[in-house]
Amino acid sequence: MHYTGTIWRPPYEAGSALVQATAGCTHHKCRFCTLYEDVPFKFRMSPLSEVEADLKEISRYYRNAKRVFFTGANPFVLSFDKLKTLAGLVRKYYPKVQSIGCFARITDITPKTTEQLRELRGLGYNSLTIGVEAGDEESLSFMHKGFGTKEIIEECKRLDEVGMDYNFFYLAGIYGSGHMEEGVKNTAEVFNQLHPKVIVSSMLTVYPTSELYQEIQDGNWKEETEIEKLYELRTLIEKLDIDTYFATMGASNCVNVEGHLPKDKKKMIKWLDEVIGSVDEKELRRYRENLRHL
């Protein structure tokens, strides 16, 4: 198998066949991100010969996979024709596969026409995982995400139109200390216009090699406390009124909460209230500081 650097996948893709279609990130400018530091280049598409060889190899040992997940920060950036070719290779070695997934940036959707998106959906692309992080314009701009709330709404509505499911990655702590209430309000207003099947929340962990770390040292941004991050989750869950599955997944979360919204909202809020009222900031901070990697 051809893998470059650390292979990242959403927790819910654990049962998928993982095949590298791209490596690195086309954007690679988010102030908080350190995920692709071990990739010796910014971005590249895997040669089709490598993708085919990997699909052939993995199909021998994982014959009954219902889903293939293309790894890399944002394989959906590839052109319509390249994604179509990749789907053809998947069908060649996994004729009974039900769907194809990958990470995507909002800006990866924009160049594709609605008809192309509809055709990609027909070829099996579904349940894209999009790292929107938040729906707050100021935070997205400060963190150099490369897109804003207008683009999030427009592009996700196009995915809704063609029936292509998508999931959001949310980053608790992205607003910075003192800005959480307004940030969550804005994010809820954006998310409530859309239909993410899953919202996966992780907690911001600032590593010394990130650009954000230097911004903190320079006094340009202040990190939320761990308890503030928990209260942020509580506030967001309270304000969301869409049908979605919300879960904290991954090692960055010092506390786990999950459930279907709006059905489980009261139960989730009650649990977070109990946690917030009983945890110790120093203990939570110790966990954060000892988190060697996400």
Steps between C-alpha positions, in 0.01 A plus 500: 500500500616850418457732798679831561530640851237449768171371361206697635142381475175587680423261789186379324705384198670224704321231299582648160775387265759779523672582172731797444380716212686817602753595764537833677263796483443745216433781749748431780449847654267446798666665798421218742586203278805275541353183347713479187839605631643155426410519129813597300300716256191720513267287288499240229261260333602138519586352159207299370728197477556520877129543575414201283775288655374588848138423413608168354708416808247600762215323318682170554490536877192716550263355243169604652559869565182695434683832480831637374642811665763693304759639742671837482395840634263576211483251211174663385713783362581275204327579175170341406674282240761374747239422764300317236807296404566413865139387541547272201804339663303446822224323307756284321632351824194551722201444268261483797627810679218721620674835534825696474601760755779749561587825673402818315546872535212733418714643220530153343127500426486843334664420161269205435169562330182379662464241223853375565422469870186308413698263279765450769221413742379243249852356482494441875653810658308568818541601865784743439673620815545877494720685750292814526616546866236768567245730341642823636645739242754665730643170622518345153686808376744513793579129468564537124245235402478639149120516487220675685147436617346600167700230321414240766128562455507519119711192439333277759160591361625381161596168660152485652353564156673199343446271798865474600524460877769684694636517853657795682811516713450766769789642703411599858720788610538659157347833607751581773433612855234767528348435157329167555142616554484704179693238306267217600195712419634565149599136449157372603335742257710356216473133596123527552460586131673179393469122533823342624435136586767504770674783684826377648645733760866505596670740743765745397845392611772757429838351415823707502559442128169658402463859384230544764751430777706799387188719485435411864860580594468837326183581693276502193269219612406337830406135534176399668530310826407131494180574691416777252532243221257271680256786549542578130389146412202533732398831344532370144297187573232717661478728195498232229151409379586275205473122473859381538725273702735703719804337658835587651737255336876468524771540762481881506175481696547479875130418543276294273143592416290369214145457389237570238372855478245619581383176669787471748562872555374520859695191602822630341466843661428343839815288471716798406354707784598225742851482356550878499389517861741230617820511297824674593657739246853405602429131448347563158789725404746232602325263261527757218869569562584128507322432173800427281303480179143500378 
